[in-house]
C-alpha cells in the first residue's frame, strides 16, 4: 500500500439532548488515528442519521454508528478507530 491515502469521512447528524445536528466531536479520535497513520482526512456531511463511512478511492471501506465512537480524545483507546485504520490500510 502507498504510505498515505485520502480518506473521506462521511458523517451524518445524530441526536444529543434532543437536538439533531452534525457534530464533529465524536470524529476527533478517528481523525487523529488516521492522520497518525499518515493519511489525509476530509470530512463530508451527509444526510444519513447516525452514519459514519470511510471512503477511499470511491469505495466505502468502513462504516459504523457515530454514537459508537468515543466522544473526543485521541482515538488510541477506541477499538473502532483501530478497526477503521486497519480497513483503510487494506483498501489498496
PDB file of N, CA, C and O in Angstrom:
ATOM      1  N   UNK A   1       0.829  -1.177   0.000  1.00  0.00           N
ATOM      2  CA  UNK A   1       0.000   0.000   0.000  1.00  0.00           C
ATOM      3  C   UNK A   1       0.872   1.238   0.000  1.00  0.00           C
ATOM      4  O   UNK A   1       1.900   1.273   0.676  1.00  0.00           O
ATOM      5  N   UNK A   2       0.478   2.250  -0.745  1.00  0.00           N
ATOM      6  CA  UNK A   2       1.178   3.523  -0.633  1.00  0.00           C
ATOM      7  C   UNK A   2       1.093   4.043   0.800  1.00  0.00           C
ATOM      8  O   UNK A   2       0.190   3.671   1.549  1.00  0.00           O
ATOM      9  N   UNK A   3       2.023   4.892   1.170  1.00  0.00           N
ATOM     10  CA  UNK A   3       2.092   5.361   2.548  1.00  0.00           C
ATOM     11  C   UNK A   3       0.901   6.156   3.029  1.00  0.00           C
ATOM     12  O   UNK A   3       0.603   6.164   4.223  1.00  0.00           O
ATOM     13  N   UNK A   4       0.208   6.833   2.108  1.00  0.00           N
ATOM     14  CA  UNK A   4      -0.888   7.692   2.551  1.00  0.00           C
ATOM     15  C   UNK A   4      -2.059   7.594   1.598  1.00  0.00           C
ATOM     16  O   UNK A   4      -1.890   7.381   0.397  1.00  0.00           O
ATOM     17  N   UNK A   5      -3.235   7.749   2.143  1.00  0.00           N
ATOM     18  CA  UNK A   5      -4.457   7.746   1.347  1.00  0.00           C
ATOM     19  C   UNK A   5      -5.270   8.980   1.709  1.00  0.00           C
ATOM     20  O   UNK A   5      -5.168   9.508   2.816  1.00  0.00           O
ATOM     21  N   UNK A   6      -6.075   9.425   0.763  1.00  0.00           N
ATOM     22  CA  UNK A   6      -7.043  10.470   1.049  1.00  0.00           C
ATOM     23  C   UNK A   6      -8.322   9.768   1.485  1.00  0.00           C
ATOM     24  O   UNK A   6      -8.937   9.035   0.711  1.00  0.00           O
ATOM     25  N   UNK A   7      -8.713   9.999   2.725  1.00  0.00           N
ATOM     26  CA  UNK A   7      -9.872   9.327   3.308  1.00  0.00           C
ATOM     27  C   UNK A   7     -10.992  10.347   3.489  1.00  0.00           C
ATOM     28  O   UNK A   7     -10.841  11.343   4.197  1.00  0.00           O
ATOM     29  N   UNK A   8     -12.111  10.078   2.837  1.00  0.00           N
ATOM     30  CA  UNK A   8     -13.300  10.900   3.033  1.00  0.00           C
ATOM     31  C   UNK A   8     -14.104  10.287   4.169  1.00  0.00           C
ATOM     32  O   UNK A   8     -14.520   9.131   4.093  1.00  0.00           O
ATOM     33  N   UNK A   9     -14.318  11.060   5.214  1.00  0.00           N
ATOM     34  CA  UNK A   9     -15.121  10.613   6.343  1.00  0.00           C
ATOM     35  C   UNK A   9     -16.504  11.233   6.173  1.00  0.00           C
ATOM     36  O   UNK A   9     -16.702  12.421   6.424  1.00  0.00           O
ATOM     37  N   UNK A  10     -17.447  10.414   5.745  1.00  0.00           N
ATOM     38  CA  UNK A  10     -18.828  10.869   5.583  1.00  0.00           C
ATOM     39  C   UNK A  10     -19.541  10.637   6.906  1.00  0.00           C
ATOM     40  O   UNK A  10     -19.544   9.525   7.436  1.00  0.00           O
ATOM     41  N   UNK A  11     -20.142  11.690   7.432  1.00  0.00           N
ATOM     42  CA  UNK A  11     -20.819  11.555   8.727  1.00  0.00           C
ATOM     43  C   UNK A  11     -22.159  12.278   8.696  1.00  0.00           C
ATOM     44  O   UNK A  11     -22.312  13.332   8.079  1.00  0.00           O
ATOM     45  N   UNK A  12     -23.115  11.680   9.378  1.00  0.00           N
ATOM     46  CA  UNK A  12     -24.454  12.236   9.416  1.00  0.00           C
ATOM     47  C   UNK A  12     -24.777  12.858  10.758  1.00  0.00           C
ATOM     48  O   UNK A  12     -23.997  12.759  11.706  1.00  0.00           O
ATOM     49  N   UNK A  13     -25.921  13.492  10.832  1.00  0.00           N
ATOM     50  CA  UNK A  13     -26.336  14.092  12.102  1.00  0.00           C
ATOM     51  C   UNK A  13     -26.762  13.017  13.096  1.00  0.00           C
ATOM     52  O   UNK A  13     -27.151  11.914  12.715  1.00  0.00           O
ATOM     53  N   UNK A  14     -26.680  13.360  14.363  1.00  0.00           N
ATOM     54  CA  UNK A  14     -27.182  12.445  15.391  1.00  0.00           C
ATOM     55  C   UNK A  14     -27.818  13.246  16.516  1.00  0.00           C
ATOM     56  O   UNK A  14     -27.585  14.447  16.656  1.00  0.00           O
ATOM     57  N   UNK A  15     -28.620  12.562  17.307  1.00  0.00           N
ATOM     58  CA  UNK A  15     -29.389  13.173  18.377  1.00  0.00           C
ATOM     59  C   UNK A  15     -28.561  13.238  19.653  1.00  0.00           C
ATOM     60  O   UNK A  15     -28.050  12.226  20.132  1.00  0.00           O
ATOM     61  N   UNK A  16     -28.442  14.442  20.190  1.00  0.00           N
ATOM     62  CA  UNK A  16     -27.813  14.635  21.500  1.00  0.00           C
ATOM     63  C   UNK A  16     -28.645  15.668  22.250  1.00  0.00           C
ATOM     64  O   UNK A  16     -28.792  16.805  21.802  1.00  0.00           O
ATOM     65  N   UNK A  17     -29.179  15.267  23.378  1.00  0.00           N
ATOM     66  CA  UNK A  17     -30.015  16.142  24.208  1.00  0.00           C
ATOM     67  C   UNK A  17     -31.221  16.667  23.444  1.00  0.00           C
ATOM     68  O   UNK A  17     -31.646  17.806  23.638  1.00  0.00           O
ATOM     69  N   UNK A  18     -31.769  15.825  22.573  1.00  0.00           N
ATOM     70  CA  UNK A  18     -32.967  16.199  21.840  1.00  0.00           C
ATOM     71  C   UNK A  18     -32.735  17.090  20.631  1.00  0.00           C
ATOM     72  O   UNK A  18     -33.695  17.522  19.993  1.00  0.00           O
ATOM     73  N   UNK A  19     -31.495  17.370  20.307  1.00  0.00           N
ATOM     74  CA  UNK A  19     -31.170  18.206  19.148  1.00  0.00           C
ATOM     75  C   UNK A  19     -30.415  17.358  18.137  1.00  0.00           C
ATOM     76  O   UNK A  19     -29.387  16.761  18.457  1.00  0.00           O
ATOM     77  N   UNK A  20     -30.932  17.310  16.917  1.00  0.00           N
ATOM     78  CA  UNK A  20     -30.298  16.531  15.857  1.00  0.00           C
ATOM     79  C   UNK A  20     -29.529  17.479  14.950  1.00  0.00           C
ATOM     80  O   UNK A  20     -30.110  18.361  14.317  1.00  0.00           O
ATOM     81  N   UNK A  21     -28.208  17.286  14.893  1.00  0.00           N
ATOM     82  CA  UNK A  21     -27.366  18.086  14.009  1.00  0.00           C
ATOM     83  C   UNK A  21     -26.039  17.380  13.767  1.00  0.00           C
ATOM     84  O   UNK A  21     -25.697  16.415  14.451  1.00  0.00           O
ATOM     85  N   UNK A  22     -25.303  17.878  12.784  1.00  0.00           N
ATOM     86  CA  UNK A  22     -23.971  17.338  12.501  1.00  0.00           C
ATOM     87  C   UNK A  22     -23.016  17.831  13.581  1.00  0.00           C
ATOM     88  O   UNK A  22     -22.958  19.024  13.877  1.00  0.00           O
ATOM     89  N   UNK A  23     -22.281  16.913  14.154  1.00  0.00           N
ATOM     90  CA  UNK A  23     -21.273  17.251  15.174  1.00  0.00           C
ATOM     91  C   UNK A  23     -19.998  16.490  14.859  1.00  0.00           C
ATOM     92  O   UNK A  23     -20.045  15.330  14.449  1.00  0.00           O
ATOM     93  N   UNK A  24     -18.871  17.135  15.050  1.00  0.00           N
ATOM     94  CA  UNK A  24     -17.582  16.512  14.747  1.00  0.00           C
ATOM     95  C   UNK A  24     -16.866  15.991  15.990  1.00  0.00           C
ATOM     96  O   UNK A  24     -15.800  15.387  15.866  1.00  0.00           O
ATOM     97  N   UNK A  25     -17.416  16.205  17.178  1.00  0.00           N
ATOM     98  CA  UNK A  25     -16.712  15.831  18.401  1.00  0.00           C
ATOM     99  C   UNK A  25     -16.448  14.338  18.525  1.00  0.00           C
ATOM    100  O   UNK A  25     -15.440  13.950  19.115  1.00  0.00           O
ATOM    101  N   UNK A  26     -17.306  13.501  17.997  1.00  0.00           N
ATOM    102  CA  UNK A  26     -17.075  12.056  18.053  1.00  0.00           C
ATOM    103  C   UNK A  26     -16.105  11.599  16.966  1.00  0.00           C
ATOM    104  O   UNK A  26     -15.702  10.437  16.949  1.00  0.00           O
ATOM    105  N   UNK A  27     -15.733  12.486  16.075  1.00  0.00           N
ATOM    106  CA  UNK A  27     -14.819  12.131  14.992  1.00  0.00           C
ATOM    107  C   UNK A  27     -13.367  12.492  15.296  1.00  0.00           C
ATOM    108  O   UNK A  27     -12.477  12.132  14.526  1.00  0.00           O
ATOM    109  N   UNK A  28     -13.108  13.192  16.395  1.00  0.00           N
ATOM    110  CA  UNK A  28     -11.747  13.633  16.702  1.00  0.00           C
ATOM    111  C   UNK A  28     -10.766  12.466  16.823  1.00  0.00           C
ATOM    112  O   UNK A  28      -9.660  12.525  16.285  1.00  0.00           O
ATOM    113  N   UNK A  29     -11.166  11.422  17.519  1.00  0.00           N
ATOM    114  CA  UNK A  29     -10.280  10.266  17.686  1.00  0.00           C
ATOM    115  C   UNK A  29     -10.025   9.555  16.370  1.00  0.00           C
ATOM    116  O   UNK A  29      -8.908   9.112  16.104  1.00  0.00           O
ATOM    117  N   UNK A  30     -11.051   9.446  15.552  1.00  0.00           N
ATOM    118  CA  UNK A  30     -10.911   8.817  14.244  1.00  0.00           C
ATOM    119  C   UNK A  30      -9.973   9.628  13.360  1.00  0.00           C
ATOM    120  O   UNK A  30      -9.100   9.065  12.701  1.00  0.00           O
ATOM    121  N   UNK A  31     -10.148  10.943  13.341  1.00  0.00           N
ATOM    122  CA  UNK A  31      -9.259  11.809  12.572  1.00  0.00           C
ATOM    123  C   UNK A  31      -7.821  11.689  13.061  1.00  0.00           C
ATOM    124  O   UNK A  31      -6.896  11.591  12.255  1.00  0.00           O
ATOM    125  N   UNK A  32      -7.633  11.696  14.362  1.00  0.00           N
ATOM    126  CA  UNK A  32      -6.288  11.609  14.928  1.00  0.00           C
ATOM    127  C   UNK A  32      -5.620  10.285  14.570  1.00  0.00           C
ATOM    128  O   UNK A  32      -4.438  10.253  14.231  1.00  0.00           O
ATOM    129  N   UNK A  33      -6.373   9.203  14.646  1.00  0.00           N
ATOM    130  CA  UNK A  33      -5.828   7.890  14.315  1.00  0.00           C
ATOM    131  C   UNK A  33      -5.405   7.816  12.853  1.00  0.00           C
ATOM    132  O   UNK A  33      -4.324   7.319  12.538  1.00  0.00           O
ATOM    133  N   UNK A  34      -6.253   8.306  11.973  1.00  0.00           N
ATOM    134  CA  UNK A  34      -5.941   8.246  10.547  1.00  0.00           C
ATOM    135  C   UNK A  34      -4.757   9.141  10.183  1.00  0.00           C
ATOM    136  O   UNK A  34      -3.900   8.735   9.398  1.00  0.00           O
ATOM    137  N   UNK A  35      -4.697  10.346  10.737  1.00  0.00           N
ATOM    138  CA  UNK A  35      -3.567  11.226  10.433  1.00  0.00           C
ATOM    139  C   UNK A  35      -2.280  10.702  11.059  1.00  0.00           C
ATOM    140  O   UNK A  35      -1.199  10.886  10.498  1.00  0.00           O
ATOM    141  N   UNK A  36      -2.386  10.053  12.212  1.00  0.00           N
ATOM    142  CA  UNK A  36      -1.204   9.455  12.847  1.00  0.00           C
ATOM    143  C   UNK A  36      -0.620   8.365  11.951  1.00  0.00           C
ATOM    144  O   UNK A  36       0.587   8.124  11.967  1.00  0.00           O
ATOM    145  N   UNK A  37      -1.474   7.711  11.173  1.00  0.00           N
ATOM    146  CA  UNK A  37      -1.024   6.669  10.239  1.00  0.00           C
ATOM    147  C   UNK A  37      -0.618   7.242   8.884  1.00  0.00           C
ATOM    148  O   UNK A  37      -0.327   6.487   7.957  1.00  0.00           O
ATOM    149  N   UNK A  38      -0.596   8.569   8.761  1.00  0.00           N
ATOM    150  CA  UNK A  38      -0.107   9.211   7.548  1.00  0.00           C
ATOM    151  C   UNK A  38      -1.156   9.516   6.493  1.00  0.00           C
ATOM    152  O   UNK A  38      -0.804   9.912   5.381  1.00  0.00           O
ATOM    153  N   UNK A  39      -2.421   9.347   6.803  1.00  0.00           N
ATOM    154  CA  UNK A  39      -3.486   9.589   5.835  1.00  0.00           C
ATOM    155  C   UNK A  39      -3.993  11.025   5.930  1.00  0.00           C
ATOM    156  O   UNK A  39      -3.893  11.663   6.978  1.00  0.00           O
ATOM    157  N   UNK A  40      -4.536  11.521   4.826  1.00  0.00           N
ATOM    158  CA  UNK A  40      -5.213  12.815   4.814  1.00  0.00           C
ATOM    159  C   UNK A  40      -6.699  12.568   5.008  1.00  0.00           C
ATOM    160  O   UNK A  40      -7.256  11.621   4.453  1.00  0.00           O
ATOM    161  N   UNK A  41      -7.340  13.425   5.799  1.00  0.00           N
ATOM    162  CA  UNK A  41      -8.751  13.229   6.139  1.00  0.00           C
ATOM    163  C   UNK A  41      -9.565  14.427   5.657  1.00  0.00           C
ATOM    164  O   UNK A  41      -9.207  15.580   5.897  1.00  0.00           O
ATOM    165  N   UNK A  42     -10.650  14.131   4.981  1.00  0.00           N
ATOM    166  CA  UNK A  42     -11.588  15.151   4.519  1.00  0.00           C
ATOM    167  C   UNK A  42     -12.965  14.809   5.091  1.00  0.00           C
ATOM    168  O   UNK A  42     -13.495  13.731   4.821  1.00  0.00           O
ATOM    169  N   UNK A  43     -13.543  15.711   5.871  1.00  0.00           N
ATOM    170  CA  UNK A  43     -14.871  15.477   6.450  1.00  0.00           C
ATOM    171  C   UNK A  43     -15.948  15.903   5.460  1.00  0.00           C
ATOM    172  O   UNK A  43     -15.856  16.963   4.840  1.00  0.00           O
ATOM    173  N   UNK A  44     -16.972  15.058   5.321  1.00  0.00           N
ATOM    174  CA  UNK A  44     -18.080  15.326   4.401  1.00  0.00           C
ATOM    175  C   UNK A  44     -19.388  15.065   5.150  1.00  0.00           C
ATOM    176  O   UNK A  44     -19.622  13.957   5.635  1.00  0.00           O
ATOM    177  N   UNK A  45     -20.231  16.084   5.241  1.00  0.00           N
ATOM    178  CA  UNK A  45     -21.527  15.907   5.882  1.00  0.00           C
ATOM    179  C   UNK A  45     -22.489  15.214   4.916  1.00  0.00           C
ATOM    180  O   UNK A  45     -22.567  15.558   3.737  1.00  0.00           O
ATOM    181  N   UNK A  46     -23.218  14.231   5.445  1.00  0.00           N
ATOM    182  CA  UNK A  46     -24.245  13.535   4.670  1.00  0.00           C
ATOM    183  C   UNK A  46     -25.551  13.591   5.457  1.00  0.00           C
ATOM    184  O   UNK A  46     -25.556  13.966   6.629  1.00  0.00           O
ATOM    185  N   UNK A  47     -26.640  13.224   4.823  1.00  0.00           N
ATOM    186  CA  UNK A  47     -27.957  13.321   5.457  1.00  0.00           C
ATOM    187  C   UNK A  47     -28.343  12.081   6.260  1.00  0.00           C
ATOM    188  O   UNK A  47     -29.322  12.127   7.005  1.00  0.00           O
ATOM    189  N   UNK A  48     -27.619  10.993   6.136  1.00  0.00           N
ATOM    190  CA  UNK A  48     -27.957   9.744   6.819  1.00  0.00           C
ATOM    191  C   UNK A  48     -27.700   9.875   8.323  1.00  0.00           C
ATOM    192  O   UNK A  48     -26.570  10.103   8.754  1.00  0.00           O
ATOM    193  N   UNK A  49     -28.763   9.726   9.107  1.00  0.00           N
ATOM    194  CA  UNK A  49     -28.647   9.845  10.560  1.00  0.00           C
ATOM    195  C   UNK A  49     -27.705   8.781  11.113  1.00  0.00           C
ATOM    196  O   UNK A  49     -27.707   7.638  10.656  1.00  0.00           O
ATOM    197  N   UNK A  50     -26.905   9.165  12.093  1.00  0.00           N
ATOM    198  CA  UNK A  50     -26.036   8.275  12.874  1.00  0.00           C
ATOM    199  C   UNK A  50     -24.959   7.570  12.048  1.00  0.00           C
ATOM    200  O   UNK A  50     -24.336   6.634  12.548  1.00  0.00           O
ATOM    201  N   UNK A  51     -24.726   7.975  10.836  1.00  0.00           N
ATOM    202  CA  UNK A  51     -23.817   7.249   9.947  1.00  0.00           C
ATOM    203  C   UNK A  51     -22.397   7.805   9.981  1.00  0.00           C
ATOM    204  O   UNK A  51     -22.183   9.013  10.080  1.00  0.00           O
ATOM    205  N   UNK A  52     -21.444   6.896   9.898  1.00  0.00           N
ATOM    206  CA  UNK A  52     -20.042   7.236   9.614  1.00  0.00           C
ATOM    207  C   UNK A  52     -19.570   6.231   8.577  1.00  0.00           C
ATOM    208  O   UNK A  52     -19.685   5.021   8.773  1.00  0.00           O
ATOM    209  N   UNK A  53     -19.040   6.737   7.476  1.00  0.00           N
ATOM    210  CA  UNK A  53     -18.487   5.885   6.427  1.00  0.00           C
ATOM    211  C   UNK A  53     -17.127   6.433   6.029  1.00  0.00           C
ATOM    212  O   UNK A  53     -16.959   7.643   5.878  1.00  0.00           O
ATOM    213  N   UNK A  54     -16.167   5.553   5.861  1.00  0.00           N
ATOM    214  CA  UNK A  54     -14.851   5.936   5.363  1.00  0.00           C
ATOM    215  C   UNK A  54     -14.765   5.508   3.904  1.00  0.00           C
ATOM    216  O   UNK A  54     -14.966   4.339   3.574  1.00  0.00           O
ATOM    217  N   UNK A  55     -14.465   6.461   3.044  1.00  0.00           N
ATOM    218  CA  UNK A  55     -14.407   6.207   1.612  1.00  0.00           C
ATOM    219  C   UNK A  55     -12.992   6.469   1.129  1.00  0.00           C
ATOM    220  O   UNK A  55     -12.443   7.553   1.327  1.00  0.00           O
ATOM    221  N   UNK A  56     -12.404   5.452   0.488  1.00  0.00           N
ATOM    222  CA  UNK A  56     -11.058   5.556  -0.086  1.00  0.00           C
ATOM    223  C   UNK A  56     -11.157   5.137  -1.545  1.00  0.00           C
ATOM    224  O   UNK A  56     -11.667   4.060  -1.855  1.00  0.00           O
ATOM    225  N   UNK A  57     -10.673   5.982  -2.431  1.00  0.00           N
ATOM    226  CA  UNK A  57     -10.730   5.710  -3.873  1.00  0.00           C
ATOM    227  C   UNK A  57     -12.138   5.386  -4.344  1.00  0.00           C
ATOM    228  O   UNK A  57     -12.320   4.518  -5.197  1.00  0.00           O
ATOM    229  N   UNK A  58     -13.131   6.068  -3.805  1.00  0.00           N
ATOM    230  CA  UNK A  58     -14.509   5.883  -4.218  1.00  0.00           C
ATOM    231  C   UNK A  58     -15.201   4.659  -3.652  1.00  0.00           C
ATOM    232  O   UNK A  58     -16.346   4.376  -4.004  1.00  0.00           O
ATOM    233  N   UNK A  59     -14.528   3.937  -2.785  1.00  0.00           N
ATOM    234  CA  UNK A  59     -15.088   2.715  -2.213  1.00  0.00           C
ATOM    235  C   UNK A  59     -15.250   2.868  -0.698  1.00  0.00           C
ATOM    236  O   UNK A  59     -14.337   3.325  -0.010  1.00  0.00           O
ATOM    237  N   UNK A  60     -16.414   2.484  -0.192  1.00  0.00           N
ATOM    238  CA  UNK A  60     -16.652   2.509   1.247  1.00  0.00           C
ATOM    239  C   UNK A  60     -15.902   1.331   1.870  1.00  0.00           C
ATOM    240  O   UNK A  60     -16.200   0.172   1.581  1.00  0.00           O
ATOM    241  N   UNK A  61     -14.925   1.640   2.727  1.00  0.00           N
ATOM    242  CA  UNK A  61     -14.101   0.582   3.319  1.00  0.00           C
ATOM    243  C   UNK A  61     -14.445   0.303   4.778  1.00  0.00           C
ATOM    244  O   UNK A  61     -14.013  -0.703   5.339  1.00  0.00           O
ATOM    245  N   UNK A  62     -15.230   1.201   5.397  1.00  0.00           N
ATOM    246  CA  UNK A  62     -15.596   1.024   6.810  1.00  0.00           C
ATOM    247  C   UNK A  62     -16.842   1.845   7.076  1.00  0.00           C
ATOM    248  O   UNK A  62     -17.006   2.937   6.531  1.00  0.00           O
ATOM    249  N   UNK A  63     -17.731   1.308   7.929  1.00  0.00           N
ATOM    250  CA  UNK A  63     -18.889   2.081   8.369  1.00  0.00           C
ATOM    251  C   UNK A  63     -19.266   1.671   9.780  1.00  0.00           C
ATOM    252  O   UNK A  63     -19.050   0.532  10.195  1.00  0.00           O
ATOM    253  N   UNK A  64     -19.840   2.633  10.517  1.00  0.00           N
ATOM    254  CA  UNK A  64     -20.289   2.369  11.873  1.00  0.00           C
ATOM    255  C   UNK A  64     -21.303   3.433  12.277  1.00  0.00           C
ATOM    256  O   UNK A  64     -21.550   4.391  11.545  1.00  0.00           O
ATOM    257  N   UNK A  65     -21.874   3.245  13.442  1.00  0.00           N
ATOM    258  CA  UNK A  65     -22.780   4.226  14.028  1.00  0.00           C
ATOM    259  C   UNK A  65     -21.917   5.287  14.717  1.00  0.00           C
ATOM    260  O   UNK A  65     -21.012   4.951  15.481  1.00  0.00           O
ATOM    261  N   UNK A  66     -22.190   6.538  14.454  1.00  0.00           N
ATOM    262  CA  UNK A  66     -21.369   7.614  15.016  1.00  0.00           C
ATOM    263  C   UNK A  66     -21.402   7.605  16.546  1.00  0.00           C
ATOM    264  O   UNK A  66     -20.419   7.984  17.182  1.00  0.00           O
ATOM    265  N   UNK A  67     -22.519   7.177  17.143  1.00  0.00           N
ATOM    266  CA  UNK A  67     -22.632   7.148  18.597  1.00  0.00           C
ATOM    267  C   UNK A  67     -21.746   6.067  19.222  1.00  0.00           C
ATOM    268  O   UNK A  67     -21.494   6.098  20.426  1.00  0.00           O
ATOM    269  N   UNK A  68     -21.269   5.109  18.413  1.00  0.00           N
ATOM    270  CA  UNK A  68     -20.397   4.058  18.926  1.00  0.00           C
ATOM    271  C   UNK A  68     -18.957   4.547  19.097  1.00  0.00           C
ATOM    272  O   UNK A  68     -18.170   3.913  19.801  1.00  0.00           O
ATOM    273  N   UNK A  69     -18.610   5.660  18.465  1.00  0.00           N
ATOM    274  CA  UNK A  69     -17.264   6.219  18.614  1.00  0.00           C
ATOM    275  C   UNK A  69     -17.156   6.964  19.939  1.00  0.00           C
ATOM    276  O   UNK A  69     -18.132   7.551  20.407  1.00  0.00           O
ATOM    277  N   UNK A  70     -15.976   6.940  20.541  1.00  0.00           N
ATOM    278  CA  UNK A  70     -15.760   7.655  21.797  1.00  0.00           C
ATOM    279  C   UNK A  70     -15.848   9.156  21.565  1.00  0.00           C
ATOM    280  O   UNK A  70     -15.444   9.652  20.513  1.00  0.00           O
ATOM    281  N   UNK A  71     -16.367   9.866  22.530  1.00  0.00           N
ATOM    282  CA  UNK A  71     -16.501  11.319  22.453  1.00  0.00           C
ATOM    283  C   UNK A  71     -15.153  11.969  22.723  1.00  0.00           C
ATOM    284  O   UNK A  71     -14.540  11.725  23.762  1.00  0.00           O
ATOM    285  N   UNK A  72     -14.688  12.802  21.785  1.00  0.00           N
ATOM    286  CA  UNK A  72     -13.411  13.498  21.959  1.00  0.00           C
ATOM    287  C   UNK A  72     -12.253  12.513  22.003  1.00  0.00           C
ATOM    288  O   UNK A  72     -12.386  11.384  21.531  1.00  0.00           O
ATOM    289  N   UNK A  73     -11.149  12.913  22.549  1.00  0.00           N
ATOM    290  CA  UNK A  73      -9.998  12.034  22.728  1.00  0.00           C
ATOM    291  C   UNK A  73      -9.136  11.907  21.495  1.00  0.00           C
ATOM    292  O   UNK A  73      -9.365  12.554  20.473  1.00  0.00           O
ATOM    293  N   UNK A  74      -8.127  11.043  21.621  1.00  0.00           N
ATOM    294  CA  UNK A  74      -7.149  10.884  20.546  1.00  0.00           C
ATOM    295  C   UNK A  74      -7.308   9.576  19.778  1.00  0.00           C
ATOM    296  O   UNK A  74      -6.533   9.305  18.861  1.00  0.00           O
ATOM    297  N   UNK A  75      -8.291   8.766  20.135  1.00  0.00           N
ATOM    298  CA  UNK A  75      -8.567   7.539  19.409  1.00  0.00           C
ATOM    299  C   UNK A  75      -7.699   6.355  19.779  1.00  0.00           C
ATOM    300  O   UNK A  75      -7.918   5.259  19.264  1.00  0.00           O
ATOM    301  N   UNK A  76      -6.722   6.537  20.653  1.00  0.00           N
ATOM    302  CA  UNK A  76      -5.806   5.441  20.991  1.00  0.00           C
ATOM    303  C   UNK A  76      -6.492   4.309  21.755  1.00  0.00           C
ATOM    304  O   UNK A  76      -6.066   3.158  21.664  1.00  0.00           O
ATOM    305  N   UNK A  77      -7.536   4.619  22.497  1.00  0.00           N
ATOM    306  CA  UNK A  77      -8.231   3.593  23.274  1.00  0.00           C
ATOM    307  C   UNK A  77      -9.548   3.151  22.645  1.00  0.00           C
ATOM    308  O   UNK A  77     -10.231   2.281  23.185  1.00  0.00           O
ATOM    309  N   UNK A  78      -9.906   3.738  21.516  1.00  0.00           N
ATOM    310  CA  UNK A  78     -11.159   3.417  20.847  1.00  0.00           C
ATOM    311  C   UNK A  78     -10.922   2.292  19.845  1.00  0.00           C
ATOM    312  O   UNK A  78     -10.220   2.469  18.849  1.00  0.00           O
ATOM    313  N   UNK A  79     -11.511   1.143  20.119  1.00  0.00           N
ATOM    314  CA  UNK A  79     -11.319  -0.033  19.261  1.00  0.00           C
ATOM    315  C   UNK A  79     -11.848   0.202  17.842  1.00  0.00           C
ATOM    316  O   UNK A  79     -11.276  -0.310  16.879  1.00  0.00           O
ATOM    317  N   UNK A  80     -12.923   0.962  17.706  1.00  0.00           N
ATOM    318  CA  UNK A  80     -13.458   1.251  16.373  1.00  0.00           C
ATOM    319  C   UNK A  80     -12.471   2.060  15.531  1.00  0.00           C
ATOM    320  O   UNK A  80     -12.390   1.864  14.319  1.00  0.00           O
ATOM    321  N   UNK A  81     -11.731   2.955  16.153  1.00  0.00           N
ATOM    322  CA  UNK A  81     -10.725   3.736  15.427  1.00  0.00           C
ATOM    323  C   UNK A  81      -9.622   2.823  14.904  1.00  0.00           C
ATOM    324  O   UNK A  81      -9.144   3.006  13.785  1.00  0.00           O
ATOM    325  N   UNK A  82      -9.217   1.848  15.701  1.00  0.00           N
ATOM    326  CA  UNK A  82      -8.196   0.892  15.263  1.00  0.00           C
ATOM    327  C   UNK A  82      -8.719   0.041  14.110  1.00  0.00           C
ATOM    328  O   UNK A  82      -7.989  -0.216  13.153  1.00  0.00           O
ATOM    329  N   UNK A  83      -9.966  -0.397  14.190  1.00  0.00           N
ATOM    330  CA  UNK A  83     -10.564  -1.179  13.106  1.00  0.00           C
ATOM    331  C   UNK A  83     -10.662  -0.359  11.829  1.00  0.00           C
ATOM    332  O   UNK A  83     -10.393  -0.862  10.738  1.00  0.00           O
ATOM    333  N   UNK A  84     -11.050   0.906  11.970  1.00  0.00           N
ATOM    334  CA  UNK A  84     -11.172   1.787  10.804  1.00  0.00           C
ATOM    335  C   UNK A  84      -9.817   1.991  10.136  1.00  0.00           C
ATOM    336  O   UNK A  84      -9.715   1.933   8.911  1.00  0.00           O
ATOM    337  N   UNK A  85      -8.782   2.229  10.929  1.00  0.00           N
ATOM    338  CA  UNK A  85      -7.442   2.427  10.377  1.00  0.00           C
ATOM    339  C   UNK A  85      -6.959   1.186   9.649  1.00  0.00           C
ATOM    340  O   UNK A  85      -6.309   1.285   8.608  1.00  0.00           O
ATOM    341  N   UNK A  86      -7.273   0.015  10.193  1.00  0.00           N
ATOM    342  CA  UNK A  86      -6.889  -1.243   9.536  1.00  0.00           C
ATOM    343  C   UNK A  86      -7.611  -1.401   8.202  1.00  0.00           C
ATOM    344  O   UNK A  86      -7.009  -1.833   7.219  1.00  0.00           O
ATOM    345  N   UNK A  87      -8.890  -1.055   8.161  1.00  0.00           N
ATOM    346  CA  UNK A  87      -9.654  -1.150   6.906  1.00  0.00           C
ATOM    347  C   UNK A  87      -9.103  -0.192   5.855  1.00  0.00           C
ATOM    348  O   UNK A  87      -9.052  -0.532   4.673  1.00  0.00           O
ATOM    349  N   UNK A  88      -8.689   1.003   6.277  1.00  0.00           N
ATOM    350  CA  UNK A  88      -8.109   1.969   5.336  1.00  0.00           C
ATOM    351  C   UNK A  88      -6.786   1.436   4.808  1.00  0.00           C
ATOM    352  O   UNK A  88      -6.499   1.579   3.619  1.00  0.00           O
ATOM    353  N   UNK A  89      -5.971   0.823   5.669  1.00  0.00           N
ATOM    354  CA  UNK A  89      -4.682   0.305   5.218  1.00  0.00           C
ATOM    355  C   UNK A  89      -4.828  -0.863   4.247  1.00  0.00           C
ATOM    356  O   UNK A  89      -3.943  -1.105   3.427  1.00  0.00           O
ATOM    357  N   UNK A  90      -5.941  -1.585   4.339  1.00  0.00           N
ATOM    358  CA  UNK A  90      -6.185  -2.717   3.442  1.00  0.00           C
ATOM    359  C   UNK A  90      -6.945  -2.300   2.181  1.00  0.00           C
ATOM    360  O   UNK A  90      -7.273  -3.147   1.350  1.00  0.00           O
ATOM    361  N   UNK A  91      -7.224  -1.016   2.034  1.00  0.00           N
ATOM    362  CA  UNK A  91      -8.063  -0.544   0.935  1.00  0.00           C
ATOM    363  C   UNK A  91      -7.388  -0.647  -0.426  1.00  0.00           C
ATOM    364  O   UNK A  91      -8.071  -0.566  -1.447  1.00  0.00           O
ATOM    365  N   UNK A  92      -6.089  -0.822  -0.474  1.00  0.00           N
ATOM    366  CA  UNK A  92      -5.382  -0.854  -1.761  1.00  0.00           C
ATOM    367  C   UNK A  92      -5.183  -2.245  -2.261  1.00  0.00           C
ATOM    368  O   UNK A  92      -4.605  -2.440  -3.330  1.00  0.00           O
TER     369      UNK A  92
END
